Amino acid sequence: MNGAQALIRTLVDAGATTCFTNPGTSEMHFVAALDSVPEMRAVLATFEGVATGAADGYARIADRPGVTLLHLGPGLGNGLANLHNARKAKSPIVNIVGDHATYHTQYDAQLQSDIETVARNVSSWVRTSASTAELAEDAAEAIGVSLGPPGQVATLILPADVSWSEGAAPAAPTPKAPAAPADEATIQTIANALRAGGRSAILLGGRALREGALTAAARIAAATDAQLLAETFPARLERGAGLPAPERIAYFPEFAAVQLRGLKNLILVDAKAPVTFFAYPGKPSYLVPDGCDVHELGSPESNVVASLEQLVEALDAGAKQPALQQAARPGRPSGQLTAEKVCQAIGALLPEGAIVSDESVTSGQTLPAATAGAPRHDLLALTGGAIGQGLPVAVGAAIAAPDRPVLALEADGSSLYTIQSLWTMVREQLNITVVLFNNRSYGILNVELQRVQADGAGPKAKSQLDLSRPDVDFVSLAKGFGVPSKRVGSAEDLLTELERAIAEPGPHLIEVLVPNVLSDRQLRAMPIALRAIGHLPRPLAQAVKRRLSP
Ligand SMILES: Cc1ncc(C[n+]2csc(CCOP(=O)(O)OP(=O)(O)O)c2C)c(N)n1
């Protein structure tokens, strides 16, 4: 066996059976070895950001490592933004990055670069495999690290001669001790804090957003009156009718401040104490109110479900009925489309068991409310703020769950970072419906321009946030990649096309021309409105927040 064959066999034996590739000459022996290990599925992406984002989407749904095959430093660098998102999602990822043969590096040939430095930005484990004999052990270690908990990015750099030389043997996965729950003292302290009264909230993130953890947390909430919150951008949130429905912390700090106002206790479960996404002049970054005690029930390293279940026991809440989301769908919209009507249509039609990759940015503001009572589905959000994630994540999710319908809700600006994902969707015949919100702008940046109080923005500044001149024709782009596509202007046409796209196998793209969700006049009024919201009574403030928060 050569190194590459043993490496692939090791990956497959450890359950890592899908590799998202964009290879070059230094990876040719890995590519050649693919046929000798039939269990490994290889999925070609035509840009590395698609490969890394797809590995992330795959890992989020399969709960197994997503593997990438990338070409030296530049290939890894091209994939970095979505590896950053994967790191924030705590997704298990193993990157195999090809390198020059060990004896070739001394010549500083064209593609020679410091791969490890590029890798370190996103990887908690980086190794350049030193020999063919050690390669499989290195791979087994990489898999072990990637699985965590928490899931992590591990990068194995593979010199071409280590890959092509003979004398390798597969390695067995490294056995792992199971993750431990919180200790008894922590459980008791938190149980006492919750019993003592005062406003409490349980903030769920990471793996605490799946049904088991949600149900345990909802029992605790029912027993103690604590509020259930979820992090703003979940890696994977199981939601819909019949599941507990934690309220996501709002993106705008003014809204988040309303949600958190008056808290005496904040219990973190695989989540960080909330901070603002960006710093804003004169505004605090840390969102936990003064006087609120922050407790960590479950760290990302721990067994969060077991910790929550132990807290249920400590509170004698096992028999409590968790509050569950009622089934409810919005009515079918009609007339000229707006972003809100698109969300309404998605809420009206979202199929049971769907996976929603949400990168709709401002256009999807009302999506959480419109889909809250839809049949059960998984929501995959933009975890690390690096746009260009939505389409690749949809690719990976569809490969991980071929029997589930995938919806990619995609803003125009974000789509253009990794639009090549459409090609892989066709190549692999993935059941993905892309709803492309075309507002011909970087809409959110118009909001942010107001919020950061940058003075003096004139036409040159505004044109940096504008995606017209030329208008992008997404239907033609999609057709060029081989994706059946339609542009719709009315809600009736959208409903027809959505129903067709969801029912027909393979990928589809529906371009919806939508006005920006906030007009210039609203934008000018926004800073005042946001300041005012902090003074509104809670129910009213929350109603406004639900309407406006992306
Ligand atoms: C990799 C990366 N580059 C740039 C940005 C900055 N950025 C944040 S939002 C945004 C524009 C989003 O526009 P679009 O996707 O069209 O959504 P809209 O705001 O119009 O709803 C940009 C460029 C980013 N977040 N990530």
The ligand as a Gaussian input file, in Angstrom:
#p B3LYP/6-31G(d) Opt

LIG

1 1
 C      -15.982000      36.988000       3.792000
 C      -16.717000      38.252000       4.059000
 N      -16.486000      39.332000       3.298000
 C      -17.158000      40.472000       3.527000
 C      -18.054000      40.557000       4.548000
 C      -18.737000      41.875000       4.869000
 N      -20.159000      41.798000       4.606000
 C      -21.040000      41.554000       5.574000
 S      -22.597000      41.540000       5.042000
 C      -22.109000      41.916000       3.471000
 C      -23.108000      42.114000       2.387000
 C      -24.284000      41.200000       2.452000
 O      -25.069000      41.457000       1.325000
 P      -26.095000      40.388000       0.809000
 O      -25.533000      39.040000       0.967000
 O      -26.557000      40.784000      -0.537000
 O      -27.288000      40.496000       1.860000
 P      -28.195000      41.762000       2.211000
 O      -27.459000      42.503000       3.263000
 O      -28.389000      42.556000       0.972000
 O      -29.465000      41.200000       2.735000
 C      -20.734000      42.021000       3.382000
 C      -19.993000      42.313000       2.142000
 C      -18.275000      39.400000       5.316000
 N      -19.128000      39.371000       6.325000
 N      -17.607000      38.267000       5.049000

